[in-house]
Amino acid sequence: MKPTAILLSLTLLLSASFAKGAEPVTVQVTIQSVNADARQILVRYETRSGQKTISLDVSRKAEITINGEKATLGLLAGGLKAKVDYHKDLAIVTKIEATGAIKLIDPVIRLSIQVNEFGDVALSACRTNKAAPEDFEGTALDVSAMPGTKAWKGTDGQACLVHAFGDGTEVSNLAWESTNVSIDRGAKSLVLKPRDKTKKALSRLSFFQRVRLPVTIVVDMAQHDSGPLAVKLIDMTGKWGTLYCEINAKESKVGEKLGERFSVKALWVERDAPRKPKITELLNVGSTALDEPSEQKFRLPVPNAKIDQPFGIELAKAFDDRPTAITRIEVRGQLIPMLGIGLKEQENAVFVKQVFPHGLADRAGIKEGDILRKINGQQPRSVAEALDLFGQARFGQEVRILVERAGKTKTLRAGVFD
């Protein structure tokens, strides 16, 4: 339904209870999210037919309070209850009376990336002490095997995964591959460490989960005062390319310290030939203080078609003298488990040629040399078919794998949290 139609339905719904005219209508809502730059709030409200969600424009002169105290639009957060005065004639909110607890945290730099299946990107970065809202609508999953992690399963294969860090958290629970990464349990953070100057390897972490677009990635950094940190969406098939979003602390004015100003950049990387990438600059904000949320929108340089291939997610940090500490990572989208195996095919059979330590396949008991006879009841005859069958798995679901080993068959089960 178009936004104008939803607004009209909301107005008609309430018109029976409130008099028509220039007076605003008061609506009881739950705030889902806030876009302070666009001066919009996403709210959920009750109707006779169930709950509905709508985006509302907020007047620059709107009266806003939280628990009776004067506030700004930027202080509102998802989860707050509110009475909203909606002016029907002007189609705008003129008053918000919000109530509820505002969860404050130590200041972080929050980088948010949203990409839809048609290549539209919204990238924002800000400095904030407000906890990110956990407003994903879905069923909570049991993730006790991954301390510090929360997960929800929604509709249409969508899911939300939130990683925090502390006691019991292990890098091997998050990533199938990592370099120069550790957990600081005292500071409850994932640390991308400085590397030895004699080594060329980046500090990086490749997540177990792949994702199909649309996707939202939110990264909170508690300490980021040197060197670039990149969040990558990597096309696993090589058909499209890699989205490279970078935030870099910099010293741009006399007397300013590193960590007070930042540059934000986005690149699209395609490989026309081996070791010869084609790089397209999509965004380059040279210097910003990040004191106010700033959202930048752009499109990926891809054909005008739906992107249906899975992407891998990676954090990477180039060489510098200081670590970067990440306190929270959130991923929303159609998540697909990455089993952590290498495959080869021979005579219409698919063999396991490599098993990555601590990966889902390793934990399920798959061994090098195993022949994959069936994946969820279907026989793969090529590596491409096997990858496609694995790619059909959904977050929170179990993958049943019939393997042949030393002439005997055995069914193994790999799950996201096994």
Buried (B, 14 or more C-beta within 10 A) or exposed (E): EEEEEBBBBBBEBBEEEBEEEEEBBBBEBBBBBBBBBEBBBBBBBEEEEEEBEBBBBBBEEBEBBBEEEEBEBBBBBBBBEBBBBBBBEEBBBBBBBBEBEBEEBEEBBBBBBBBBBBBBBBBBBBBBEBBBBEBBEBEEBEBEEBBBBBBBBBEEBBBBBBBBBBEEBEBBBBBBBBBBBBBBEEBBBBBBBBBEEEEEEBBBBBBBBBBBBBBBBBBBBBBBBBBBBBBBBBBBEEEBBBBBBBBBBBBBEEEEEBBBBBBBBBBBBBEEEEEEEEEEEBBEBEEBBBEEBBBBEBEBEBEEEEBEBBBBBBBBBBBBEBBBBBBBBBBBBBBBBBBBBEBEBEEEBBBBBEBBEBBBBBBBBBEEEBBBBBBBEEBBEEBEBBBEBBBEBBBBBBBBBBBBBEEEEBEBEBBBBE
